[in-house]
Amino acid sequence: MSRLGLLALALIALSACDLTNYDVGGTVTGLTGSGLVLEDNLGDSLSITGNGTFTFSSGVKNSDAYSVTVATQPSNPTQTCTVHNGSGTIDKAPVTHIIVTCTEAGQFAYVANQDSSDISVFAINATTGYLTQVAGSPFAAGGTTPVSVAVDPNGAYLYVANNGSNTVSVFSIEAGTGLLTQVGEAVPTGSAPVAVIVDPSDSFVFVANQGSNNVSAYSISSGQLTELTGSPYAVGAGPSALATDPGSNFLYVTNYTAGTISAFSIEAASATLSGISGSPFGAGAGANSIAVDPTGTFAYVADEAAATIAAFSIASASGALAPISGSPYNTGSDVEAIAVDPAGAHVYAANATAANDVAAYSITPSSGALTSVGANVGAGSLPASLVVDPAGTFAYVANADSNDVTVYAIDGGTGVLRAAGGSPFLAGSAPRSIAVH
């Protein structure tokens, strides 16, 4: 071939190369402080002034790596921001699903009172954990028999699953006071909704419908909900609880009657859910609550009827679950609810029936295995819901049969719980769910 021909081939090959710089970005949630700076590949800095989407000014070429980190944490107030889905290799497409989650000590607690069909709202003393009902509390739930509450990552909206009216109510939250104002009419769900969550990107709301054995999925716009195409999605018998990984890549649904976990990939670009290979995964009898650790590496399931905790590792690429060696762990009593602390160091389990207490376990970082820590601490009657505040300082338990909330201070080193002063705090009738933000 002539030199001219070879040159032409070389030019064709060069033109076929992808020399495009692809955008790298994502979403920031929970930011209330100032001074947050993100950095890509230890060079491209980006100051973030508010919640929402972000894009670095310099793109990254195809097949090159990107790595987004927090260069400067926000202050006034001091917050901790964590990057999820922050590293990878460009594959002929922009990166849009990096999630930066910012947290601070909890300011308010929201409690769904099943029998009085209202929501108790408490202001939290950040030093003592003491709860004080805000003016106007309790607030009408906007539906009958509310059994689950969830706050969006920005603390702007509260979502309430109303089991008796087959709806989810939306409330705006007044900054600084915690006061609730209902936004529009309650949105229809499936039959007998029992759980509601907001994904970490603040893009979607998911509702588990126990009566119709499915999950309703909604997109969020200014707090208001629009049901996704393809929703509701079928799950196993008796769905009871929901959890996502911190990167909002996967959704997990415990199925109480089936004793399984249904798992989905969250397809953010197309706003759909797709089943994960191997789903449903075996859990234990009466799978009733699920928590995912803050790294998205491990998942823990409270098996109420089996009186055990089932532990799983999460495949980072697929979201598939695999039992951890030594799992399940006996709890000695029906375990109703479960939570992981924000540091990913401890698991807390609310044991119902005769025990009416809370157990603490340490997590082995390398394997996810659990080891009991200290003695169980007493709760009220039928501890139905358990959360740890975003700073990892306090744990809160809603007790359905004693109509109150117990508060525990968490030892930062050992994870051991002790009752906080003034606890328990009176709620409404049959509190079934608690959320803290």
Helices and strands as residue ranges (DSSP letters): H 3-16, E 21-22, E 24-29, E 36-40, E 44-48, E 52-55, E 60-61, E 65-72, E 80-84, E 87-89, E 95-103, E 108-113, E 118-124, E 131-133, E 139-140, E 146-151, E 157-162, E 167-173, E 180-182, E 187-188, E 193-198, E 204-209, E 214-221, E 224-227, E 233-234, E 239-244, E 250-255, E 260-267, E 272-275, E 281-282, E 287-292, E 298-303, E 308-314, E 321-323, E 329-330, E 335-340, E 346-351, E 357-363, E 370-372, E 377-378, E 383-388, E 394-399, E 404-410, E 417-419, E 425-426, E 431-436
